[in-house]
Amino acid sequence: MTLQPAGDVTRGDADQPREACGVFGIFARDEAVARITFFGLFALQHRGQESAGIAVSDGRQATLYKRMGLVSQVFNEDNLRPLQGHIAIGHTRYSTADATRVISAQPFLLESALGPVALAHNGNLVNSGELRKELFARGVGLTSSCDSETMVQLLAGAQGDTWLERIRHLMRQALGAYSVTILTRDALYAVRDPWGFRPLVMGRLNGGWVVASESCALQTVGATDIAEIPPGKIVIVDDAGGRIVEGAPAGKSNLCIFEYIYFARPDSIIDGQLIHEVRQSLGRELAREHPVEADLVMSVPDSATAAAIGYAQEAGIPYNEGLIKNRYIGRTFIEPDDRLRQAGVALKFNPLVQTLQGKRVVVVDDSIVRGTTSRPIVELLRRAGVAEVHMRISSPPIKHPCFMGVDMATYDELIAHRLSVREIERHVGADSLGFLSLEGMLRAAGRPKSRFCVACFTGEYPFEQKAGGFVRHPEVCCSFQEVAG
């Protein structure tokens, strides 16, 4: 197959990596599960703002509602009311492997020989082309190019007399990143790939169980006993209770480092670490590696705020807000006209002129992908009267695309693949530019390189690339085999 990095690469309006999705699931006999799922998805809105959906089972039949838009735009009292049952899964989406359209919204719901099955997926499969060909060869049609639909079709037609057997069969086939919630007529399943690319957590809720992409969603709905689901494991929740079983032997850990840098909400805990504290550590390392004489430190809000605070603390330079973000600019379907579109960054950020005028400013951001936002921000600050602009980035240069469900653009679009740091500095118009080193990033993360996927920085992918696509790399992938019940 012809491999493309995850993402709709024609959409170059953002200069930050975009994550695939957020997933949620609940099994609770005495709760309004659709309403709880709504609030869980609301807490995961940062992981995807294009579509949202909820599937519910009452033990007899499954019901689904999904539409384009934010969680709060998609759902209201009228369409939540019919979603009655005691099992629910939900999804909020940013498109990666397929276009922005309602047919690709999740969850996907099918009827099968074992009854209804719905699936919500966070991640990206690197062998989806081969899996699609397998389905076509069996006469199975697909309505989208979304690999999540491929997964649910494979699951519905997999070998095995039980859903557990079929999920294990799917795990032997799927290669790549997947944190998945699955709803059947009478059970909730949560599945994390053997490499642990994407986070997945579980917790207790008033006698029931909940699962989600991040701990912040479980905290929002009042869950307790929150714990991470280990790579390669399957969580099963039914009337017998909740339990964890092996789905496939775990391989080398490959948690996406961008969960720490950008994707996860600051109040989430991943691998035992509070994201806000890790980002402050990134900023402190950045200040040690790239000091500069300046009057104030500011962030490109909001994801770089914690790193900017850490930079300011380490450098002994006051931190202050310099840009006010319009947090609703990306949350409307109304397109700006040509004049407003040309205004670009000015639609999203407004400078605090009185704070910035005449100052030497350190501007901290979490990443530069295409370079399409950094240059307009520097120009905006210059117009506000800033004397010097020193850009500091709390991650290394992104030189390679991602194939695991993150929109990182293509090689040609990645500015750090084409230009040196000094050339990027001139391109964005900054007085100086400094990226955090790979070693500094790992020190701040408090974990060794072997725990993370850092392929976008190094080009060392977790799966070996061949002419026909990706294959399991013997050094970093687990040995797949049939797993006894």
Rosetta blueprint (number, residue, H / E / L):
1 M L
2 T L
3 L L
4 Q L
5 P L
6 A L
7 G L
8 D L
9 V L
10 T L
11 R L
12 G L
13 D L
14 A L
15 D L
16 Q L
17 P L
18 R E
19 E L
20 A L
21 C E
22 G E
23 V E
24 F E
25 G E
26 I E
27 F E
28 A L
29 R L
30 D L
31 E L
32 A L
33 V H
34 A H
35 R H
36 I H
37 T H
38 F H
39 F H
40 G H
41 L H
42 F H
43 A H
44 L L
45 Q H
46 H H
47 R H
48 G L
49 Q L
50 E L
51 S E
52 A E
53 G E
54 I E
55 A E
56 V E
57 S E
58 D L
59 G L
60 R L
61 Q L
62 A E
63 T E
64 L E
65 Y E
66 K E
67 R E
68 M E
69 G L
70 L L
71 V H
72 S H
73 Q H
74 V H
75 F L
76 N L
77 E H
78 D H
79 N H
80 L H
81 R L
82 P L
83 L L
84 Q L
85 G L
86 H L
87 I E
88 A E
89 I E
90 G E
91 H E
92 T E
93 R E
94 Y L
95 S L
96 T L
97 A L
98 D L
99 A L
100 T L
101 R L
102 V H
103 I H
104 S H
105 A L
106 Q L
107 P L
108 F E
109 L E
110 L E
111 E E
112 S E
113 A L
114 L L
115 G E
116 P E
117 V E
118 A E
119 L E
120 A E
121 H E
122 N E
123 G E
124 N E
125 L E
126 V L
127 N L
128 S H
129 G H
130 E H
131 L H
132 R H
133 K H
134 E H
135 L H
136 F H
137 A H
138 R L
139 G L
140 V L
141 G L
142 L L
143 T L
144 S L
145 S L
146 C L
147 D H
148 S H
149 E H
150 T H
151 M H
152 V H
153 Q H
154 L H
155 L H
156 A H
157 G L
158 A L
159 Q L
160 G L
161 D L
162 T L
163 W H
164 L H
165 E H
166 R H
167 I H
168 R H
169 H H
170 L H
171 M H
172 R H
173 Q H
174 A L
175 L L
176 G E
177 A E
178 Y E
179 S E
180 V E
181 T E
182 I E
183 L E
184 T E
185 R L
186 D L
187 A L
188 L E
189 Y E
190 A E
191 V E
192 R E
193 D L
194 P L
195 W L
196 G L
197 F L
198 R L
199 P L
200 L L
201 V E
202 M E
203 G E
204 R E
205 L E
206 N L
207 G L
208 G E
209 W E
210 V E
211 V E
212 A E
213 S L
214 E L
215 S H
216 C H
217 A H
218 L H
219 Q H
220 T H
221 V L
222 G L
223 A L
224 T E
225 D E
226 I E
227 A E
228 E E
229 I L
230 P L
231 P L
232 G L
233 K E
234 I E
235 V E
236 I E
237 V E
238 D E
239 D L
240 A L
241 G E
242 G E
243 R E
244 I E
245 V E
246 E E
247 G L
248 A L
249 P L
250 A L
251 G L
252 K L
253 S L
254 N L
255 L E
256 C E
257 I L
258 F H
259 E H
260 Y H
261 I H
262 Y H
263 F H
264 A L
265 R L
266 P L
267 D L
268 S L
269 I E
270 I E
271 D L
272 G L
273 Q E
274 L E
275 I H
276 H H
277 E H
278 V H
279 R H
280 Q H
281 S H
282 L H
283 G H
284 R H
285 E H
286 L H
287 A H
288 R H
289 E H
290 H L
291 P L
292 V L
293 E L
294 A L
295 D L
296 L E
297 V E
298 M E
299 S E
300 V L
301 P L
302 D L
303 S L
304 A L
305 T H
306 A H
307 A H
308 A H
309 I H
310 G H
311 Y H
312 A H
313 Q H
314 E H
315 A H
316 G L
317 I L
318 P L
319 Y E
320 N L
321 E L
322 G L
323 L E
324 I E
325 K E
326 N L
327 R L
328 Y L
329 I L
330 G L
331 R L
332 T L
333 F L
334 I L
335 E L
336 P L
337 D L
338 D H
339 R H
340 L H
341 R H
342 Q H
343 A H
344 G L
345 V H
346 A H
347 L H
348 K H
349 F E
350 N E
351 P E
352 L L
353 V H
354 Q H
355 T H
356 L H
357 Q L
358 G L
359 K L
360 R E
361 V E
362 V E
363 V E
364 V E
365 D E
366 D L
367 S L
368 I L
369 V L
370 R L
371 G L
372 T L
373 T L
374 S H
375 R H
376 P H
377 I H
378 V H
379 E H
380 L H
381 L H
382 R H
383 R H
384 A L
385 G L
386 V L
387 A L
388 E E
389 V E
390 H E
391 M E
392 R E
393 I E
394 S L
395 S L
396 P L
397 P L
398 I L
399 K L
400 H L
401 P L
402 C L
403 F L
404 M L
405 G L
406 V L
407 D E
408 M L
409 A L
410 T L
411 Y L
412 D L
413 E L
414 L L
415 I H
416 A H
417 H H
418 R H
419 L L
420 S L
421 V H
422 R H
423 E H
424 I H
425 E H
426 R H
427 H H
428 V H
429 G L
430 A L
431 D L
432 S E
433 L E
434 G E
435 F E
436 L L
437 S L
438 L H
439 E H
440 G H
441 M H
442 L H
443 R H
444 A H
445 A H
446 G L
447 R L
448 P L
449 K H
450 S H
451 R H
452 F E
453 C E
454 V L
455 A H
456 C H
457 F H
458 T H
459 G L
460 E L
461 Y L
462 P L
463 F L
464 E E
465 Q E
466 K E
467 A L
468 G L
469 G E
470 F E
471 V E
472 R L
473 H L
474 P L
475 E L
476 V L
477 C L
478 C L
479 S L
480 F L
481 Q L
482 E L
483 V L
484 A L
485 G L
